[in-house]
Amino acid sequence: MVNQYFSKQLLLAYFLGYLACSCQSNSNEQTVKSTVVVQAALSEKALTDSLRKYMHLEEFISRGDSARYVLYGENSDAGKIGVVAITDSALLLFQAVHSKLLLTNRFPFTDYASDFKKDDLNGDGKDDFIVYGYANMHGQRMPYVFISDRIGILHYRPKLSLYNINYDWNKRELHSFYFGGVNSVHSKEIYRWCGDSIEQTAGLEYNMENGEIEVYKIRKGKRYQRKLYHNHNEIVFDTALFKIEDSY
């Protein structure tokens, strides 16, 4: 009887110990998860605080170790622009509005911010803004485009992520081109503004593998072949439709 009593006590003690360990394990797990979330939030906040310290400068750039982040700022015609680009995480764009630095754009950013550029991309006389990603294997960098509204606030426009984007003031056109590899396609495209959106009007594709060049037009969303060249010596890719050297 005594042995049975002690056996029951040992089983009860084991069971209570198991429950305690399980609860402690779950508690630790929750603590770790909470800590990770807090650290991630603090990281973004810390970078924003660092950005604010630089904002009195006319232009600045600060790159973190191992390309973890980039801080950037410069003046525009609507005031100061500030960027926090966290590699493979998020991109934040700030603007100085009425002497206050406000977050005006934030979106997921699966890239690395390699360069920045002010440019008027729609001919309205206001500074638009481009953040360039890391160059791909062909040396082409994805642009992340922000268009200014009538009061100078920039808005991210993902549909304007066109390689080597540039506005032609003389023709009132938006140009884009892409250099592929030796066995792929090079391309050029022309767009026009329709209100606050763009639509493609013409383009060119140069197949480096077979030397074939196709120049086409687009009307009402349909593509019409304008001319097909089987010998690329008949037409020069750099100057067809528009000059690439004039597009930077």
C-alpha positions as CSV (number, residue, x, y, z in Angstrom):
1,M,0.0,0.0,0.0
2,V,2.8,2.4,0.9
3,N,4.6,1.6,-2.3
4,Q,1.5,2.3,-4.3
5,Y,1.1,5.6,-2.4
6,F,4.7,6.7,-3.3
7,S,4.3,5.6,-6.8
8,K,1.2,7.8,-7.2
9,Q,3.0,10.7,-5.7
10,L,5.9,10.3,-8.1
11,L,3.6,10.1,-11.1
12,L,1.8,13.3,-9.9
13,A,5.1,15.1,-9.4
14,Y,6.3,14.1,-12.8
15,F,3.1,15.2,-14.4
16,L,3.2,18.6,-12.7
17,G,6.8,19.1,-13.7
18,Y,6.0,18.3,-17.3
19,L,3.2,20.9,-17.3
20,A,5.5,23.5,-15.8
21,C,8.2,22.9,-18.4
22,S,5.6,23.1,-21.2
23,C,4.2,26.4,-19.9
24,Q,7.7,27.7,-19.5
25,S,8.6,26.7,-23.0
26,N,5.6,28.3,-24.5
27,S,6.2,31.5,-22.5
28,N,9.8,31.6,-23.7
29,E,8.6,31.1,-27.3
30,Q,6.2,34.0,-27.0
31,T,8.8,36.2,-25.5
32,V,11.2,35.5,-28.4
33,K,8.6,36.2,-31.0
34,S,7.6,39.5,-29.3
35,T,11.3,40.5,-29.0
36,V,11.8,39.9,-32.7
37,V,8.8,42.1,-33.6
38,V,9.9,44.8,-31.3
39,Q,13.5,44.8,-32.6
40,A,12.2,45.0,-36.2
41,A,10.0,47.9,-35.4
42,L,12.9,49.6,-33.5
43,S,15.2,49.1,-36.4
44,E,12.9,51.1,-38.8
45,K,12.3,53.7,-36.1
46,A,16.1,54.0,-35.5
47,L,16.8,54.5,-39.1
48,T,14.1,57.1,-39.3
49,D,15.6,58.9,-36.3
50,S,19.0,58.8,-38.0
51,L,17.4,60.3,-41.2
52,R,16.0,63.2,-39.2
53,K,19.5,64.0,-37.9
54,Y,20.8,64.5,-41.5
55,M,17.8,66.4,-42.8
56,H,19.4,69.9,-42.2
57,L,22.0,69.0,-45.0
58,E,21.3,70.1,-48.5
59,E,22.1,66.6,-49.8
60,F,23.4,63.4,-48.0
61,I,23.6,59.7,-48.4
62,S,24.5,57.0,-45.8
63,R,24.9,53.3,-46.6
64,G,24.8,50.7,-43.9
65,D,27.3,47.8,-43.5
66,S,26.7,44.8,-45.8
67,A,24.2,46.9,-47.8
68,R,21.6,46.5,-45.1
69,Y,20.1,50.0,-45.6
70,V,20.5,53.4,-47.4
71,L,19.5,56.8,-46.0
72,Y,19.2,59.6,-48.5
73,G,18.0,63.2,-48.7
74,E,18.0,66.2,-51.0
75,N,16.1,69.4,-51.7
76,S,13.3,69.5,-54.3
77,D,11.2,72.3,-55.6
78,A,8.5,71.3,-53.0
79,G,11.0,71.0,-50.1
80,K,13.2,68.3,-48.6
81,I,12.9,64.7,-49.6
82,G,14.2,61.9,-47.3
83,V,14.4,58.2,-48.0
84,V,14.9,55.2,-45.8
85,A,15.5,52.1,-48.0
86,I,15.9,48.9,-46.0
87,T,17.2,46.2,-48.3
88,D,14.8,43.4,-49.0
89,S,12.3,44.9,-46.6
90,A,10.7,48.3,-47.0
91,L,11.2,51.7,-48.6
92,L,10.0,54.8,-46.8
93,L,9.8,58.2,-48.4
94,F,9.5,61.4,-46.2
95,Q,8.8,65.0,-47.2
96,A,9.1,68.2,-45.3
97,V,5.6,69.7,-45.2
98,H,5.1,72.9,-43.3
99,S,8.4,72.4,-41.5
100,K,7.4,68.9,-40.4
101,L,9.0,65.7,-41.8
102,L,6.1,63.5,-42.8
103,L,6.0,59.9,-44.0
104,T,4.2,60.1,-47.4
105,N,5.0,56.7,-48.9
106,R,5.8,53.2,-47.6
107,F,5.8,49.9,-49.5
108,P,7.6,46.5,-49.5
109,F,11.0,46.8,-51.1
110,T,12.7,43.6,-52.4
111,D,15.7,45.4,-53.7
112,Y,18.7,47.6,-52.8
113,A,18.7,51.3,-53.4
114,S,21.7,52.0,-55.6
115,D,21.0,55.6,-56.8
116,F,18.5,58.5,-56.7
117,K,17.4,61.1,-59.2
118,K,15.1,64.1,-59.5
119,D,13.4,64.5,-62.9
120,D,10.2,65.8,-64.4
121,L,8.6,62.8,-66.0
122,N,5.3,64.3,-67.1
123,G,6.1,67.8,-68.2
124,D,4.2,69.6,-65.4
125,G,7.3,71.6,-64.2
126,K,7.4,69.8,-60.9
127,D,10.2,67.6,-59.6
128,D,9.3,63.9,-59.7
129,F,11.6,61.4,-58.0
130,I,13.2,58.0,-58.9
131,V,14.9,55.4,-56.6
132,Y,17.0,53.0,-58.6
133,G,17.4,49.4,-57.5
134,Y,20.5,47.2,-57.9
135,A,21.7,46.4,-61.4
136,N,20.7,43.0,-62.8
137,M,23.0,40.7,-64.8
138,H,22.6,43.0,-67.9
139,G,23.4,46.2,-66.0
140,Q,19.8,47.4,-65.9
141,R,18.4,48.9,-62.8
142,M,14.7,48.9,-61.9
143,P,13.3,52.4,-61.2
144,Y,10.8,53.0,-58.4
145,V,9.0,56.1,-59.6
146,F,7.3,58.8,-57.5
147,I,5.2,61.4,-59.3
148,S,4.5,64.8,-57.8
149,D,0.9,66.0,-57.4
150,R,-0.2,69.7,-57.9
151,I,1.0,70.7,-54.4
152,G,4.3,68.8,-54.7
153,I,3.6,65.7,-52.7
154,L,5.2,62.6,-54.2
155,H,3.2,59.4,-54.8
156,Y,4.7,56.0,-55.6
157,R,3.5,54.8,-59.1
158,P,4.4,51.1,-59.6
159,K,3.0,51.1,-63.1
160,L,5.7,53.6,-64.1
161,S,8.5,51.2,-63.2
162,L,10.0,51.3,-66.7
163,Y,13.7,50.7,-67.3
164,N,15.7,53.8,-68.3
165,I,12.6,56.0,-68.1
166,N,12.9,59.6,-69.5
167,Y,10.6,62.3,-70.6
168,D,11.1,64.0,-74.0
169,W,10.1,67.6,-73.7
170,N,10.1,68.3,-77.4
171,K,7.8,65.4,-78.4
172,R,5.9,65.3,-75.1
173,E,6.6,61.6,-74.8
174,L,7.8,59.2,-72.2
175,H,10.6,56.9,-73.4
176,S,11.9,53.6,-72.0
177,F,14.6,51.2,-73.2
178,Y,16.1,47.9,-72.1
179,F,19.4,46.2,-72.9
180,G,19.2,42.4,-72.7
181,G,21.9,39.9,-73.1
182,V,23.7,38.7,-76.3
183,N,21.1,36.0,-76.8
184,S,18.0,37.9,-75.7
185,V,15.9,40.9,-76.8
186,H,16.7,44.6,-76.6
187,S,13.6,46.9,-76.5
188,K,12.5,50.5,-76.8
189,E,9.1,51.9,-76.0
190,I,7.2,55.1,-76.4
191,Y,4.4,56.2,-74.1
192,R,2.1,59.2,-73.9
193,W,0.3,60.7,-70.9
194,C,-3.5,60.4,-70.8
195,G,-4.5,62.4,-67.8
196,D,-2.8,60.8,-64.9
197,S,-2.0,57.5,-66.7
198,I,0.2,56.5,-69.6
199,E,-0.4,54.3,-72.6
200,Q,2.1,52.9,-75.0
201,T,2.0,54.1,-78.6
202,A,5.0,52.5,-80.3
203,G,8.0,50.2,-79.6
204,L,10.9,48.2,-81.0
205,E,12.3,44.8,-80.4
206,Y,15.7,43.7,-81.4
207,N,16.4,40.0,-81.2
208,M,20.2,39.7,-80.8
209,E,20.2,36.0,-81.5
210,N,18.9,36.2,-85.1
211,G,19.5,39.9,-85.8
212,E,15.8,40.6,-86.4
213,I,14.3,44.0,-85.6
214,E,10.6,44.7,-85.4
215,V,9.2,48.2,-85.2
216,Y,5.6,48.4,-84.2
217,K,2.8,50.8,-83.2
218,I,0.0,50.3,-80.7
219,R,-3.5,51.7,-81.3
220,K,-6.4,51.1,-78.9
221,G,-4.4,48.4,-77.1
222,K,-3.6,46.4,-80.3
223,R,-0.1,46.0,-81.7
224,Y,0.5,46.5,-85.4
225,Q,3.8,45.7,-87.1
226,R,5.2,48.7,-88.8
227,K,8.3,47.2,-90.3
228,L,10.4,44.1,-89.9
229,Y,14.2,44.1,-90.6
230,H,16.0,40.8,-91.1
231,N,19.4,42.5,-91.3
232,H,20.1,44.7,-88.3
233,N,22.6,46.8,-90.3
234,E,19.6,48.4,-92.1
235,I,18.6,50.2,-88.9
236,V,20.5,51.3,-85.8
237,F,19.0,50.3,-82.5
238,D,20.4,53.3,-80.8
239,T,18.7,55.8,-83.0
240,A,15.4,54.1,-84.1
241,L,12.2,55.7,-82.6
242,F,14.4,58.0,-80.3
243,K,18.1,58.4,-79.5
244,I,19.2,56.5,-76.5
245,E,22.0,59.0,-75.8
246,D,19.3,61.7,-75.3
247,S,17.4,59.6,-72.9
248,Y,19.6,59.8,-69.8
